[in-house]
Amino acid sequence: MSIVQVKDIMYQLYKATKSSLRSITPKEIKLLKHLLNIIDPEERFSALATAFSPGDELEAKDPNTLYTTPKELHKWIKIMLDAYHLNKEETDLREAKQMTDPVVIQRLFILKDTIEQEYMEKGTPQKSETKDDSKSKEEF
């Protein structure tokens, strides 16, 4: 067997392994990567809303589109941010290692806040604030 043949076999193994690893990546991570690559904030917000609403059916209409729940995506965003903050250089989470770009971190925080405000707090009753309540908050 020649060196060229060995290199070709090694390359094929590399490609197969990379593909296999990509297929076992949680759908929330795949969705998160997609959302983070959207530059326009309005388009990102729209894609986020779509990700949480696959339609009336439980099955996704488009098999290439990723759907999840706000709670699950929020959990993965927190995991990514925690991994980034706790150990920027030595984390085992490869996706966190790739998030050194401040723009990506900012988008993650925005996505986290958006999910918390728009999707997770809808089920909890909101207390109406009176003028007296807002004054006491300002005093602190």
DSSP file (Angstrom, degrees, kcal/mol; ACC not computed):
  #  RESIDUE AA STRUCTURE BP1 BP2  ACC     N-H-->O    O-->H-N    N-H-->O    O-->H-N    TCO  KAPPA ALPHA  PHI   PSI    X-CA   Y-CA   Z-CA
    1    1 A M              0   0    0      0, 0.0     2,-0.1     0, 0.0     0, 0.0   0.000 360.0 360.0 360.0 132.1    0.0    0.0    0.0
    2    2 A S     >  -     0   0    0      1,-0.1     4,-2.1     4,-0.0     5,-0.2  -0.371 360.0-111.2 -85.0 165.6    1.4    3.4   -1.0
    3    3 A I  H  > S+     0   0    0      1,-0.2     4,-2.6     2,-0.2     5,-0.2   0.864 119.0  55.9 -62.2 -37.0    1.6    6.5    1.2
    4    4 A V  H  > S+     0   0    0      2,-0.2     4,-2.2     1,-0.2    -1,-0.2   0.904 107.4  48.4 -63.4 -41.8   -1.0    8.1   -1.1
    5    5 A Q  H  > S+     0   0    0      2,-0.2     4,-2.4     1,-0.2    -2,-0.2   0.901 111.7  49.5 -66.1 -40.4   -3.4    5.3   -0.6
    6    6 A V  H  X S+     0   0    0     -4,-2.1     4,-2.7     2,-0.2    -2,-0.2   0.915 111.1  49.4 -64.2 -43.3   -2.9    5.5    3.2
    7    7 A K  H  X S+     0   0    0     -4,-2.6     4,-2.4     2,-0.2    -1,-0.2   0.895 110.7  50.8 -62.4 -39.7   -3.5    9.2    3.2
    8    8 A D  H  X S+     0   0    0     -4,-2.2     4,-2.3     2,-0.2    -2,-0.2   0.916 111.5  47.1 -64.2 -43.4   -6.6    8.7    1.1
    9    9 A I  H  X S+     0   0    0     -4,-2.4     4,-2.3     2,-0.2    -2,-0.2   0.919 112.5  49.7 -64.2 -43.7   -7.9    6.1    3.6
   10   10 A M  H  X S+     0   0    0     -4,-2.7     4,-2.5     1,-0.2    -2,-0.2   0.894 110.6  50.4 -62.5 -40.2   -7.1    8.4    6.5
   11   11 A Y  H  X S+     0   0    0     -4,-2.4     4,-2.6     2,-0.2    -1,-0.2   0.916 109.8  50.1 -64.6 -42.5   -8.9   11.3    4.9
   12   12 A Q  H  X S+     0   0    0     -4,-2.3     4,-2.4     2,-0.2    -2,-0.2   0.897 111.5  48.8 -63.1 -40.5  -12.0    9.1    4.2
   13   13 A L  H  X S+     0   0    0     -4,-2.3     4,-2.6     2,-0.2    -1,-0.2   0.907 110.6  51.3 -63.7 -42.0  -12.0    8.0    7.9
   14   14 A Y  H  X S+     0   0    0     -4,-2.5     4,-2.7     2,-0.2    -2,-0.2   0.938 111.6  46.3 -59.3 -48.6  -11.7   11.7    9.0
   15   15 A K  H  X S+     0   0    0     -4,-2.6     4,-2.4     1,-0.2    -2,-0.2   0.903 113.2  49.4 -62.4 -42.6  -14.6   12.7    6.8
   16   16 A A  H  X S+     0   0    0     -4,-2.4     4,-2.3     2,-0.2    -1,-0.2   0.905 112.9  47.0 -64.6 -41.8  -16.7    9.8    8.0
   17   17 A T  H  X S+     0   0    0     -4,-2.6     4,-2.8     2,-0.2     5,-0.2   0.923 112.0  50.0 -65.3 -44.9  -16.0   10.6   11.6
   18   18 A K  H  X S+     0   0    0     -4,-2.7     4,-2.0     1,-0.2    -2,-0.2   0.912 112.6  47.4 -60.6 -43.2  -16.6   14.3   11.2
   19   19 A S  H  X S+     0   0    0     -4,-2.4     4,-1.7     2,-0.2    -1,-0.2   0.902 111.9  50.4 -64.3 -42.2  -20.0   13.5    9.5
   20   20 A S  H  X S+     0   0    0     -4,-2.3     4,-1.0     1,-0.2    -2,-0.2   0.913 110.6  48.7 -63.6 -43.7  -20.9   11.0   12.3
   21   21 A L  H  < S+     0   0    0     -4,-2.8     4,-0.5     1,-0.2     3,-0.5   0.881 108.9  53.7 -64.0 -37.5  -20.1   13.5   15.0
   22   22 A R  H >< S+     0   0    0     -4,-2.0     3,-0.8     1,-0.2    -1,-0.2   0.864 105.1  55.1 -63.9 -35.5  -22.1   16.2   13.3
   23   23 A S  H 3< S+     0   0    0     -4,-1.7    -1,-0.2     1,-0.2    -2,-0.2   0.748 107.4  48.7 -73.1 -22.3  -25.1   13.8   13.2
   24   24 A I  T 3< S+     0   0    0     -4,-1.0    -1,-0.2    -3,-0.5    -2,-0.2   0.441  81.9 116.2 -97.0   1.3  -25.0   13.2   17.0
   25   25 A T  S <  S-     0   0    0     -3,-0.8     5,-0.1    -4,-0.5    -3,-0.0  -0.501  80.6-100.9 -65.3 133.0  -24.8   17.0   17.8
   26   26 A P    >>  -     0   0    0      0, 0.0     4,-1.8     0, 0.0     3,-0.8  -0.238  25.0-123.4 -55.9 144.0  -28.0   18.0   19.7
   27   27 A K  H 3> S+     0   0    0      1,-0.3     4,-2.7     2,-0.2     5,-0.2   0.809 110.9  61.1 -61.7 -29.0  -30.5   19.7   17.5
   28   28 A E  H 3> S+     0   0    0      2,-0.2     4,-2.6     1,-0.2    -1,-0.3   0.871 103.8  49.0 -66.0 -35.5  -30.5   22.7   19.8
   29   29 A I  H <> S+     0   0    0     -3,-0.8     4,-2.5     2,-0.2    -2,-0.2   0.909 111.9  48.6 -68.8 -41.6  -26.8   23.2   19.1
   30   30 A K  H  X S+     0   0    0     -4,-1.8     4,-2.0     2,-0.2    -2,-0.2   0.923 114.1  46.6 -62.0 -43.9  -27.4   23.0   15.4
   31   31 A L  H  X S+     0   0    0     -4,-2.7     4,-2.8     1,-0.2    -2,-0.2   0.904 110.9  52.3 -64.7 -42.1  -30.3   25.5   15.7
   32   32 A L  H  X S+     0   0    0     -4,-2.6     4,-2.6     2,-0.2    -2,-0.2   0.908 108.0  50.7 -62.0 -43.1  -28.2   27.8   17.9
   33   33 A K  H  X S+     0   0    0     -4,-2.5     4,-1.2     2,-0.2    -1,-0.2   0.911 111.4  49.5 -60.3 -41.8  -25.4   27.8   15.3
   34   34 A H  H >< S+     0   0    0     -4,-2.0     3,-0.5     1,-0.2     4,-0.4   0.945 112.2  46.9 -62.2 -48.1  -28.0   28.7   12.6
   35   35 A L  H >< S+     0   0    0     -4,-2.8     3,-1.2     1,-0.2    -2,-0.2   0.881 109.7  53.8 -62.4 -38.9  -29.5   31.5   14.7
   36   36 A L  H 3< S+     0   0    0     -4,-2.6    -1,-0.2     1,-0.3    -2,-0.2   0.745 103.2  57.5 -69.9 -22.5  -26.0   32.9   15.5
   37   37 A N  T << S+     0   0    0     -4,-1.2     2,-0.7    -3,-0.5    -1,-0.3   0.548  82.8  98.0 -84.6  -7.2  -25.1   33.1   11.9
   38   38 A I    <   -     0   0    0     -3,-1.2     6,-0.1    -4,-0.4    -4,-0.0  -0.737  54.6-170.4 -84.3 118.8  -28.1   35.3   11.1
   39   39 A I        +     0   0    0     -2,-0.7    -1,-0.2     4,-0.0     3,-0.0   0.912  63.1  78.6 -77.7 -44.6  -26.8   38.9   11.0
   40   40 A D  S  > S-     0   0    0      1,-0.2     4,-2.4     2,-0.1     5,-0.2  -0.540  70.5-149.3 -72.6 119.8  -30.1   40.8   10.8
   41   41 A P  H  > S+     0   0    0      0, 0.0     4,-2.5     0, 0.0     5,-0.2   0.861  96.8  51.0 -58.8 -37.6  -31.7   40.9   14.3
   42   42 A E  H  > S+     0   0    0      2,-0.2     4,-2.2     1,-0.2     5,-0.1   0.910 111.2  47.5 -67.3 -40.6  -35.3   40.9   12.9
   43   43 A E  H  > S+     0   0    0      2,-0.2     4,-2.4     1,-0.2    -1,-0.2   0.887 112.1  51.0 -65.4 -38.5  -34.6   37.9   10.8
   44   44 A R  H  X S+     0   0    0     -4,-2.4     4,-2.2     2,-0.2    -2,-0.2   0.911 109.8  49.5 -64.4 -43.0  -33.0   36.2   13.8
   45   45 A F  H  X S+     0   0    0     -4,-2.5     4,-2.3     2,-0.2    -2,-0.2   0.902 111.7  49.1 -63.3 -40.8  -36.1   36.9   15.9
   46   46 A S  H  X S+     0   0    0     -4,-2.2     4,-2.3     2,-0.2    -2,-0.2   0.908 111.0  49.3 -64.0 -42.9  -38.3   35.5   13.2
   47   47 A A  H  X S+     0   0    0     -4,-2.4     4,-2.0     1,-0.2    -2,-0.2   0.859 109.8  52.8 -65.2 -35.0  -36.2   32.4   12.9
   48   48 A L  H  X S+     0   0    0     -4,-2.2     4,-1.0     2,-0.2    -2,-0.2   0.927 109.0  48.3 -64.7 -45.7  -36.4   32.0   16.7
   49   49 A A  H >< S+     0   0    0     -4,-2.3     3,-0.6     1,-0.2     4,-0.4   0.899 111.6  50.6 -61.5 -41.0  -40.2   32.2   16.6
   50   50 A T  H >< S+     0   0    0     -4,-2.3     3,-1.2     1,-0.2    -1,-0.2   0.876 104.2  58.4 -64.2 -37.7  -40.3   29.7   13.8
   51   51 A A  H 3< S+     0   0    0     -4,-2.0    17,-2.4     1,-0.3    -1,-0.2   0.759 108.5  46.1 -64.8 -24.1  -38.1   27.3   15.7
   52   52 A F  T << S+     0   0    0     -4,-1.0    -1,-0.3    -3,-0.6    -2,-0.2   0.456 111.1  53.8 -97.1  -2.1  -40.6   27.3   18.6
   53   53 A S    <   +     0   0    0     -3,-1.2    -1,-0.2    -4,-0.4     3,-0.1  -0.686  50.8 169.0-136.5  84.1  -43.7   26.8   16.4
   54   54 A P        -     0   0    0      0, 0.0     7,-0.5     0, 0.0     2,-0.2   0.560  58.5-103.1 -71.6  -4.8  -43.5   23.8   14.0
   55   55 A G        -     0   0    0      1,-0.2     5,-0.0     5,-0.1     0, 0.0  -0.721  54.3 -45.2 115.6-168.7  -47.2   24.2   13.3
   56   56 A D  S    S+     0   0    0     -2,-0.2    -1,-0.2    -3,-0.1     2,-0.2   0.797 116.0  74.5 -72.3 -28.4  -50.3   22.3   14.4
   57   57 A E  S    S-     0   0    0     -3,-0.2     4,-0.1     2,-0.2     0, 0.0  -0.481  79.5-133.1 -85.3 155.9  -48.8   18.9   13.9
   58   58 A L  S    S+     0   0    0     -2,-0.2     2,-0.3     2,-0.1    -1,-0.1   0.797  89.7  77.5 -74.8 -28.3  -46.2   17.4   16.1
   59   59 A E  S    S-     0   0    0      1,-0.1     2,-0.2     2,-0.0    -2,-0.2  -0.599  93.1-110.8 -81.6 141.8  -44.1   16.4   13.1
   60   60 A A        -     0   0    0     -2,-0.3    -5,-0.1     1,-0.1    -2,-0.1  -0.505  16.6-142.3 -69.6 138.0  -42.1   19.2   11.5
   61   61 A K  S    S+     0   0    0     -7,-0.5    -1,-0.1     1,-0.2    -6,-0.1   0.891  94.1  43.2 -69.1 -39.8  -43.4   20.0    8.0
   62   62 A D  S >  S-     0   0    0      1,-0.1     3,-1.6    -8,-0.1    -1,-0.2  -0.936  75.0-154.2-108.4 115.8  -39.9   20.5    6.6
   63   63 A P  T 3  S+     0   0    0      0, 0.0    -1,-0.1     0, 0.0    -3,-0.1   0.713  94.4  56.9 -65.1 -18.5  -37.5   17.7    7.8
   64   64 A N  T 3  S+     0   0    0      2,-0.1     2,-0.4    -3,-0.0    -3,-0.0   0.606  89.4  89.7 -85.9 -11.8  -34.5   20.1    7.3
   65   65 A T  S <  S-     0   0    0     -3,-1.6     2,-0.4   -11,-0.0    -5,-0.1  -0.699  74.3-136.5 -88.0 136.2  -35.9   22.7    9.7
   66   66 A L        -     0   0    0     -2,-0.4     2,-0.4   -39,-0.1    -2,-0.1  -0.786  21.3-173.8 -96.8 132.6  -35.0   22.3   13.4
   67   67 A Y        +     0   0    0     -2,-0.4     2,-0.3   -15,-0.1   -15,-0.2  -0.933  13.4 149.5-123.2 147.8  -37.7   22.7   16.0
   68   68 A T        -     0   0    0    -17,-2.4     3,-0.0    -2,-0.4    -2,-0.0  -0.889  43.0 -89.7-156.3-174.9  -37.4   22.8   19.8
   69   69 A T     >  -     0   0    0     -2,-0.3     4,-2.4     1,-0.1     5,-0.3  -0.749  31.9-118.3-104.3 156.1  -38.9   24.3   22.9
   70   70 A P  H  > S+     0   0    0      0, 0.0     4,-2.6     0, 0.0     5,-0.2   0.901 115.3  54.8 -57.2 -40.0  -37.9   27.6   24.5
   71   71 A K  H  > S+     0   0    0      2,-0.2     4,-2.0     1,-0.2     5,-0.1   0.913 109.7  45.3 -62.1 -44.1  -36.9   25.8   27.6
   72   72 A E  H  > S+     0   0    0      2,-0.2     4,-2.0     1,-0.2    -1,-0.2   0.924 114.9  46.1 -67.3 -45.3  -34.5   23.4   25.8
   73   73 A L  H  X S+     0   0    0     -4,-2.4     4,-2.3     1,-0.2    -2,-0.2   0.910 112.1  52.1 -64.9 -40.1  -32.9   26.1   23.7
   74   74 A H  H  X S+     0   0    0     -4,-2.6     4,-2.4    -5,-0.3    -1,-0.2   0.901 107.3  53.5 -60.2 -42.3  -32.5   28.3   26.8
   75   75 A K  H  X S+     0   0    0     -4,-2.0     4,-2.1    -5,-0.2    -1,-0.2   0.922 110.6  45.9 -59.4 -45.1  -30.8   25.4   28.6
   76   76 A W  H  X S+     0   0    0     -4,-2.0     4,-2.4     2,-0.2    -1,-0.2   0.851 110.1  53.3 -70.3 -34.2  -28.3   25.0   25.8
   77   77 A I  H  X S+     0   0    0     -4,-2.3     4,-2.8     2,-0.2     5,-0.2   0.933 110.1  48.4 -63.4 -44.4  -27.6   28.7   25.6
   78   78 A K  H  X S+     0   0    0     -4,-2.4     4,-2.9     1,-0.2     5,-0.2   0.898 110.3  51.6 -62.4 -40.2  -26.9   28.8   29.3
   79   79 A I  H  X S+     0   0    0     -4,-2.1     4,-2.6     2,-0.2    -1,-0.2   0.926 111.8  47.0 -61.0 -44.7  -24.6   25.8   28.9
   80   80 A M  H  X S+     0   0    0     -4,-2.4     4,-2.2     2,-0.2    -2,-0.2   0.924 114.6  45.6 -64.6 -45.1  -22.7   27.5   26.1
   81   81 A L  H  X S+     0   0    0     -4,-2.8     4,-2.8     2,-0.2     5,-0.2   0.906 113.4  49.8 -66.3 -41.2  -22.4   30.8   28.1
   82   82 A D  H  X S+     0   0    0     -4,-2.9     4,-3.1    -5,-0.2     5,-0.3   0.928 111.7  48.4 -62.0 -44.9  -21.3   29.0   31.3
   83   83 A A  H  X S+     0   0    0     -4,-2.6     4,-1.5    -5,-0.2    -1,-0.2   0.897 113.2  48.7 -62.3 -39.6  -18.7   27.0   29.4
   84   84 A Y  H  < S+     0   0    0     -4,-2.2    -2,-0.2    -5,-0.2     4,-0.2   0.936 117.8  39.2 -64.5 -47.2  -17.4   30.2   27.8
   85   85 A H  H  < S+     0   0    0     -4,-2.8     3,-0.4     1,-0.2    -2,-0.2   0.896 116.2  48.7 -73.7 -40.8  -17.2   32.1   31.0
   86   86 A L  H  < S+     0   0    0     -4,-3.1    -1,-0.2     1,-0.2    -3,-0.2   0.881 133.2   1.2 -70.6 -37.5  -15.9   29.4   33.3
   87   87 A N     X  +     0   0    0     -4,-1.5     4,-0.9    -5,-0.3    -1,-0.2  -0.506  61.9 174.3-155.4  77.3  -13.1   28.1   31.2
   88   88 A K  T  4 S+     0   0    0     -3,-0.4     3,-0.1     1,-0.2    -1,-0.1   0.842  85.5  32.5 -56.3 -38.9  -12.6   29.9   27.9
   89   89 A E  T  4 S+     0   0    0      1,-0.1    -1,-0.2    -5,-0.0    -2,-0.1   0.799 123.2  38.9 -93.0 -31.2   -9.4   28.0   27.0
   90   90 A E  T  4 S+     0   0    0      2,-0.0    -2,-0.2     7,-0.0    -1,-0.1   0.167  75.5 130.2-115.4  19.9   -9.8   24.6   28.5
   91   91 A T     <  -     0   0    0     -4,-0.9     6,-0.1     1,-0.1    -8,-0.0  -0.449  50.1-147.0 -73.0 146.3  -13.5   23.6   28.0
   92   92 A D  S    S+     0   0    0     -2,-0.1     2,-1.1     1,-0.0    -1,-0.1   0.615  76.1  98.8 -84.1 -14.4  -14.2   20.2   26.4
   93   93 A L    >>  -     0   0    0      1,-0.2     4,-1.5     2,-0.1     3,-1.0  -0.639  62.0-162.1 -79.1 101.7  -17.3   21.7   24.7
   94   94 A R  H 3> S+     0   0    0     -2,-1.1     4,-1.4     1,-0.3    -1,-0.2   0.841  87.1  57.6 -55.2 -39.0  -15.9   22.3   21.2
   95   95 A E  H 34 S+     0   0    0      1,-0.2     4,-0.3     2,-0.2    -1,-0.3   0.862 104.6  51.9 -63.1 -35.0  -18.7   24.7   20.4
   96   96 A A  H X4 S+     0   0    0     -3,-1.0     3,-1.1     1,-0.2    -1,-0.2   0.857 104.7  56.2 -69.6 -34.2  -17.8   26.9   23.3
   97   97 A K  H 3< S+     0   0    0     -4,-1.5     3,-0.3     1,-0.3    -1,-0.2   0.846 104.5  54.0 -62.9 -32.7  -14.2   27.0   22.2
   98   98 A Q  T 3< S+     0   0    0     -4,-1.4     2,-0.5     1,-0.2     3,-0.4   0.550  90.0  80.8 -79.9  -6.3  -15.4   28.4   18.9
   99   99 A M    <   +     0   0    0     -3,-1.1    -1,-0.2    -4,-0.3     6,-0.1  -0.250  48.9 117.6 -96.7  47.4  -17.3   31.2   20.5
  100  100 A T        +     0   0    0     -2,-0.5    -1,-0.2    -3,-0.3    -2,-0.1   0.625  45.9 103.0 -86.3 -11.5  -14.4   33.6   21.1
  101  101 A D    >>  -     0   0    0     -3,-0.4     4,-1.8     1,-0.2     3,-0.6  -0.583  69.4-143.5 -73.1 123.0  -15.9   36.3   18.9
  102  102 A P  H 3> S+     0   0    0      0, 0.0     4,-2.5     0, 0.0     5,-0.2   0.812 100.2  59.5 -57.4 -30.6  -17.6   39.0   21.1
  103  103 A V  H 3> S+     0   0    0      2,-0.2     4,-2.5     1,-0.2     5,-0.2   0.906 104.7  49.1 -64.9 -40.5  -20.4   39.4   18.5
  104  104 A V  H <> S+     0   0    0     -3,-0.6     4,-2.3     2,-0.2    -1,-0.2   0.921 111.6  48.6 -64.6 -44.0  -21.3   35.7   19.0
  105  105 A I  H  X S+     0   0    0     -4,-1.8     4,-2.3     2,-0.2    -2,-0.2   0.915 111.3  50.3 -62.6 -42.9  -21.3   36.1   22.8
  106  106 A Q  H  X S+     0   0    0     -4,-2.5     4,-2.4     1,-0.2    -2,-0.2   0.918 110.4  49.4 -61.4 -43.9  -23.5   39.3   22.4
  107  107 A R  H  X S+     0   0    0     -4,-2.5     4,-2.8     2,-0.2    -1,-0.2   0.877 108.9  53.4 -63.6 -37.4  -25.9   37.4   20.2
  108  108 A L  H  X S+     0   0    0     -4,-2.3     4,-2.7     2,-0.2    -2,-0.2   0.931 109.6  47.5 -62.3 -45.0  -26.1   34.6   22.7
  109  109 A F  H  X S+     0   0    0     -4,-2.3     4,-2.8     2,-0.2     5,-0.2   0.910 112.4  49.8 -62.1 -41.5  -27.0   37.0   25.5
  110  110 A I  H  X S+     0   0    0     -4,-2.4     4,-2.8     2,-0.2    -2,-0.2   0.929 111.9  47.7 -63.6 -44.7  -29.6   38.6   23.3
  111  111 A L  H  X S+     0   0    0     -4,-2.8     4,-2.6     2,-0.2     5,-0.2   0.920 112.4  49.9 -61.0 -43.6  -31.1   35.2   22.4
  112  112 A K  H  X S+     0   0    0     -4,-2.7     4,-2.3     1,-0.2    -2,-0.2   0.941 113.6  44.8 -60.2 -48.8  -31.1   34.2   26.1
  113  113 A D  H  X S+     0   0    0     -4,-2.8     4,-2.7     1,-0.2     5,-0.3   0.899 112.7  51.9 -63.4 -41.0  -32.8   37.5   27.1
  114  114 A T  H  X>S+     0   0    0     -4,-2.8     4,-3.2    -5,-0.2     5,-0.5   0.926 110.6  47.3 -62.6 -45.2  -35.3   37.2   24.3
  115  115 A I  I  X>S+     0   0    0     -4,-2.6     5,-2.1     1,-0.2     4,-1.8   0.925 113.7  48.4 -62.4 -43.8  -36.3   33.7   25.2
  116  116 A E  I  <>S+     0   0    0     -4,-2.3     5,-0.9    -5,-0.2    -2,-0.2   0.916 120.7  35.9 -62.1 -43.5  -36.6   34.6   28.8
  117  117 A Q  I  <5S+     0   0    0     -4,-2.7    -2,-0.2    -5,-0.2    -3,-0.2   0.896 127.7  31.4 -79.4 -41.7  -38.8   37.7   28.1
  118  118 A E  I  <5S+     0   0    0     -4,-3.2    -3,-0.2    -5,-0.3    -2,-0.2   0.773 133.0  17.5 -91.8 -27.8  -40.8   36.5   25.1
  119  119 A Y  I  <<S+     0   0    0     -4,-1.8     4,-0.2    -5,-0.5    -3,-0.2   0.744 122.0  44.1-119.7 -32.1  -41.3   32.8   25.7
  120  120 A M  I   <S+     0   0    0     -5,-2.1     3,-0.4     1,-0.2    -4,-0.2   0.771 111.2  49.5 -92.5 -26.0  -40.6   31.7   29.2
  121  121 A E  S > <S+     0   0    0     -5,-0.9     3,-0.9    -6,-0.3    -1,-0.2   0.523  86.4  87.0 -90.7  -4.3  -42.4   34.5   31.2
  122  122 A K  T 3  S+     0   0    0      1,-0.2    -1,-0.2     3,-0.0    -2,-0.1   0.821  87.7  52.0 -64.1 -30.1  -45.6   34.2   29.3
  123  123 A G  T 3  S+     0   0    0     -3,-0.4    -1,-0.2    -4,-0.2    -2,-0.1   0.648  96.8  79.3 -81.7 -14.9  -46.9   31.4   31.6
  124  124 A T  S <  S-     0   0    0     -3,-0.9     2,-0.1    -4,-0.2    -4,-0.0  -0.788  88.9-112.9 -97.6 135.0  -46.2   33.4   34.8
  125  125 A P        -     0   0    0      0, 0.0     2,-0.4     0, 0.0    -2,-0.1  -0.423  29.7-132.8 -66.1 135.0  -48.7   36.1   35.9
  126  126 A Q        -     0   0    0     -2,-0.1     2,-0.5    -4,-0.1    -4,-0.0  -0.743  12.1-133.0 -90.9 133.4  -47.2   39.6   35.7
  127  127 A K        -     0   0    0     -2,-0.4     2,-0.2     1,-0.0    -1,-0.0  -0.720  23.1-124.5 -83.9 129.3  -47.7   41.8   38.7
  128  128 A S        -     0   0    0     -2,-0.5     2,-0.5     1,-0.1    -1,-0.0  -0.554  23.9-133.3 -76.0 139.6  -48.9   45.3   37.7
  129  129 A E        -     0   0    0     -2,-0.2     2,-0.2     4,-0.0    -1,-0.1  -0.790  16.9-158.5 -99.0 131.3  -46.6   48.0   39.0
  130  130 A T     >  -     0   0    0     -2,-0.5     4,-2.1     1,-0.1     5,-0.2  -0.511  35.7-102.3 -97.4 172.1  -48.0   51.1   40.6
  131  131 A K  H  > S+     0   0    0      1,-0.2     4,-1.9     2,-0.2     5,-0.1   0.874 123.4  54.2 -62.1 -36.6  -46.3   54.5   41.0
  132  132 A D  H  > S+     0   0    0      1,-0.2     4,-2.1     2,-0.2    -1,-0.2   0.887 107.0  51.2 -65.0 -38.9  -45.5   53.6   44.7
  133  133 A D  H  > S+     0   0    0      1,-0.2     4,-1.7     2,-0.2    -2,-0.2   0.919 110.2  48.3 -63.4 -43.8  -43.8   50.4   43.6
  134  134 A S  H  X S+     0   0    0     -4,-2.1     4,-1.6     1,-0.2    -1,-0.2   0.849 110.0  52.9 -69.0 -31.4  -41.6   52.1   41.1
  135  135 A K  H  X S+     0   0    0     -4,-1.9     4,-1.4     2,-0.2    -1,-0.2   0.921 108.0  49.8 -67.2 -42.9  -40.6   54.8   43.6
  136  136 A S  H  X S+     0   0    0     -4,-2.1     4,-0.6     1,-0.2    -1,-0.2   0.853 110.1  51.5 -66.3 -32.0  -39.6   52.2   46.2
  137  137 A K  H >< S+     0   0    0     -4,-1.7     3,-0.7     1,-0.2    -1,-0.2   0.865 107.2  53.1 -68.3 -36.0  -37.5   50.4   43.5
  138  138 A E  H 3< S+     0   0    0     -4,-1.6    -1,-0.2     1,-0.2    -2,-0.2   0.793  99.1  64.2 -70.6 -27.3  -35.7   53.7   42.6
  139  139 A E  H 3<        0   0    0     -4,-1.4    -1,-0.2     1,-0.3    -2,-0.2   0.778 360.0 360.0 -68.5 -25.7  -34.8   54.3   46.2
  140  140 A F    <<        0   0    0     -3,-0.7    -1,-0.3    -4,-0.6    -2,-0.2   0.467 360.0 360.0 -79.8 360.0  -32.5   51.2   46.2
